[in-house]
């Protein structure tokens, strides 16, 4: 079965070649949407979703201080404090 029959949309050919994998940080307001887009575009390998503890720590900081930091900021702080391993982060 050819890909043309399998997928109802047209596939756009990339004009540039990616030499190495680049992890993209997802928009914070649409994590699930970014995941589904990555599945649809076959770019899941480039998507970085932070460890679940990053979400919990950010929520705890926001509840205590009222400041909502970005996931990337909290993740890098947790990495610096030794709360995450390097392989868990970008």
N, C-alpha and C positions, 0 to 999 in steps of 0.2 A: 504494500500500500504506500503510495507516495504521500509526502507531507502536504501536498496541495489538497488532497481529499480529506486528510485528517484534521486540518485546521481551517476554519472558515475565514480567517483574516489573512491579509497579505503579509508576508514576512519582508521586512525591510533589511536590506543587506548593509552591513556596517562598512563604512569607507575607511575606517582606521583600525589598526590592529592593536590590541592591548598586549603590552609586553609583560606586565606583571599584574598580579591581583592587587586591587586597591579596595580596602574595606571602606564602605561608605557608612557614615553615621546617619541614622534614620531621623526623619522629622519626629519630634516628640509627641505631637498631637495626633499622629496617625500611624502608630506602630503596626497595627494589624494591616492597614491598607498598604503600607510599604512592603510588608511581607508578601501579601498577595500579588503586588506588582512585580516583586522579584521572582516569584514563582512563574507568573505569566511571561516575563521577559527572560527567563532562564538565567538570572543573575543572583541567585541565592548565595553563591560562593562569595560575592562581594558585599553582602549585607551583614552588618554587625548589630546584633541585638544584645544589649548589656545583660549581665548575669542578674538573676532575680533579686539578689541582695541589694543591688544598686537601686532598684525601684523602692524597696522597703526603707533603705537608709534615707533616700531623698524624701519620702513621705514623712518619716520621723523628724527630719530636719525642718520640713515645712510646718509640721504640726507644732513643733516646739518654738520656732523662731518666726514663722510666717513668711519666710523667704523661700521661694521655689527656684532652686538651682537647676541648671541643665543636667541631663543625665551624663553627658560627657564630663562636666565639671565634677560631679559626685564620683564618677567612675575613676577619674584620674586622681582625685583625692584619696579614694579608698586604695588605689594601687600604691600611692606614695606612703600611706600608713601601713601597708603590708596586709590589708584586709582582703585583697584579691591577688591572684597570681597573674603574671604577665600574659599567660596564654588565654586568660579570661577577658583580656582587654584588646583594644585595637593595636 
